[in-house]
Structure formats: C-alpha cells, structure tokens
Amino acid sequence: IELIFSYYYNKVEFARFTSSLGKFVGFTQFGLKNADYWNSDTSYLAQLNAQKETYCLNNIGIDYQAA
C-alpha cells in the first residue's frame, strides 16, 4: 500500500509525496524548492506517514470488498 499526494499548478505536477520514499520529490524548479522546505519539517513528514497507517490500512479491506 502506498499513499501518494500530488501537487499541481496549471495542470503540471510540481511535487509529490510518496509514502514508499517517505519524502517529497519535486519535478519543477518551484517543486524542488517546496520539496526541500517540506522535507526539512520532520513533524510534517511523520504526520503524512501516519496517515498511511490510519487511513489506508484501515480501509483496504473495504476497498477490496467493493471491487
């Protein structure tokens, strides 16, 4: 299970958080600056990684039943 948050501006993805990496990755100059800033905040990264545990793992059974 992987939690992904993608950030877009003008239909172009500039940054993404993936729980498999546990950090943000930037794709544009703007995204690289934001990713560096967000990666420096360890409490924010811990919060996003905890969301995988609280949201994804609790709801995976429901999603598989619906499919």
N, C-alpha and C positions, 0 to 999 in steps of 0.2 A: 504494500500500500504506500502510495506517495501522495503527499499534499503539495499542490502547486498553486502559487499565487502569481499571476502575470499582471504587469502594469503596462498600460497602453497610453499613447498620446498621438492623436491624429492617425489612428488605425495602425500605428507602428509600435511593436512591443519594445520597450526600452529597458525593462528589468523584470527579473523573475526570481521568486523564492521557491526552492525545491527542498523538501524535507530529506531527500536522499543525500543531498550535499550538506544540508543544514545551514545554508547561507544564501545570500542574494548574488545573482550574476547579472551584470549589465551588458547590454547589447549595443548601445549608442554612447556617445560622449556624456550626454545627460544621464543615461542609465548607469554608467560606470561611476560617476560622482555620487549618485544616490545609493548605489550598492555599497560603495565604500563607507558612506555615512551610516547606512542601516546595519552593515556588518560590524561596525565598531560598537554598536549598542547590544551588549550581550544579553541584557534582560529581554529585549525585543525578540532576539533570536530564540531564546528559551521559551518565550510565550508562543511563538509560531510553532516550534517543535512540540510543545504541549498540546496545541490544537489538533495535531495529528492523532495523538493518543486519545483525547477526549471526544473528538468528532468522528474521525474516520473509523477507528477501531470499534466504536460502539455501534455504528450504523452500517458496517459492511455486511452483516447478516441480513439486514432489511433490504439492502440493495440487491443482494444475490437472490433473495426470495422473489423480489419483484421481476427479476429477469427471467 
